[in-house]
């Protein structure tokens, strides 16, 4: 493992005090809000996550897990590197003396106070032509002015696409749609087929990613997110609709270390099903047959890290058991 070098990375925080450009809020989650300088006026790729959300979340844990993932990539087989991880630049605690001069704090709106922050590489948003295609294809036209309102809303420049291979859009209650947003825009598996995308390619990439996270980085991958966005180098995928893009992983604050034993299998299985439906799933939602391919590839690529297939097979079997138990209970 490469030793962590926190002190040099604190220079990233000092660099933020040399610029006066205000931060824009580009997102928010249960852990806190996310900020960045405006992409239209700077070439920066920095994103700042503030620990100002709900209780029980830890940006320090996010930072430590993020570091573990990046360090584990050093020994990750090339065949498994089908995902992109943002650079992890610095964790800055609330007590850091750099807050005292007020220069970084002045870049936030009035009233914001010092808190724990995580500085990382910003995942690039989808470009305007892709955003317009998403609006034209999926934005409701009731009221008729809604598509133009979405285009004019500054928040919708921060567009990342969430690939949901474990959920279909068809048949979901359309009357429940109360808004449309390009931030964390969901793209369901049936919509992917409709757009000529290849869910199998994304499924394969996710299977390899999960094999690495469990057996290489040894974490449970609880509540991590996958997004489709432009790459920071050559794109992993390309399509007419989304253009060149890559599969990014982010948000590691809920992850925990994973023991390579039966207890770890149970922990990983429950984390898998607790997460948003990024992965294909067994059971009733497996209408496109992606689960069998996901399972097969997960087991295949786990062999590149583990000598034995005992734990990977137990994990896939346990996920199927838990889904079966849930569906039986719902049907009884």
Phi, psi and omega in degrees: 000140178281128180297142179290144182234076187290324187296310178301326182291340176296340177300334177299321178294318179299323179297328180294335181281350182272355183241141181258352183301130181296152172278146170258142173282119184249000179175173179200148176215187182295329181286327181163188182264158182236136187227156177198152169299157183292127179297333185283344183240000179209155178266009183298151176240020184274136171238140182239119177259125179264139176273071182232028181257220183287163180288159174086359177257149186226117174288335176295320176295319176305312181297313183295318178293318178303314178298318178300317180298312182296318179293323180291336178298337180301328181250012181284129176304141183302328182296339182266354185274065181253022181220164180238136178246129176300148173298139178259109192264317182190146164254126182240114181286162179303329185274000184300134183297340180296340177289337194292330181282350174078000185290317178289318181299329180293344179279346174270162177299158179304142178098346179281141182245167177297143176203173173299136177226155175240124180255126181216174175294136176280135173285125184296140176284161176297142181289169187300321182295323177291318179300318179295322178294321178297316179297313181299325185275320193241344183288129176300148180255021177235105007284160182301336182280353187300314179304319179292325177296320179295318179297324184278344183285118184301329181297332184282000170289339183269065190263117169237143184255128180262112183278113181258091179280348181257015181209141175257148177279323183301132177090349177286151187292102181293336181292344182277351180290114181251349179200167176226132181217148176269350175286127183051050185289120181284140174232106186278163188298321180291328176293325177299313178299320180298328182270000181080015175280170181245094177303330180298323179294318178293321179299317178298316180296320179292322179298317178294320179299314182294322177300317178294314183298319182286308191263335178270302179279342179059052174232160185276352178061027181294123172065021173288161179242145169250137173223151172262128182200164177305147180277165175268002174211222178293134181293147178278331183228158177212138177209161178297323186281311184264352183069198176287133182203167180230164176262113181258151170240146183202174176064088185247014188291338180264357182287150176228157176300150184242124175277141183271072179204187183297325177296321177294323177299314180297317179299315182291322180296317181289326175294321179302312185279340178284334186289164171301158189283054176291314183281153166300154181227151175284175175089207188295332182280357184273050186287342181255006177069020182285334184299315182300319179290320178299312180300312182300316182288324177300315180292319180299313186277343172296332180296337179287345181246316182256141177287325182258145176265007185300306183292313178302319179294317177301322181294311180298319178297319182292322176300315179296320178298314182296320178295317178299318178297318181294316181291325177295319179294322180289331182272349183273000000 
